[in-house]
Amino acid sequence: MKKRGHYCKICGEYKSNEKFSGKGHAAHICKTCASLPPEEKSEMAAMNRLLNLP
């Protein structure tokens, strides 16, 4: 089954197209994650990468 919407690299969730800004579509970062402080964004992205390792 195909996933709907876009994948956010920071939180690791599939969200609807409306949850992404214009630049967020290309960067794969949703609006809520884009508003986070940079330290928290990098920490969440690192945890998401570690949890998704094969």
Long-range contacts (C-beta under 8 A, 24 or more apart in sequence): 6-30, 8-33, 9-45, 9-48, 10-36, 10-41, 10-44, 10-45, 10-48, 11-44, 11-48, 12-48, 12-51, 12-52
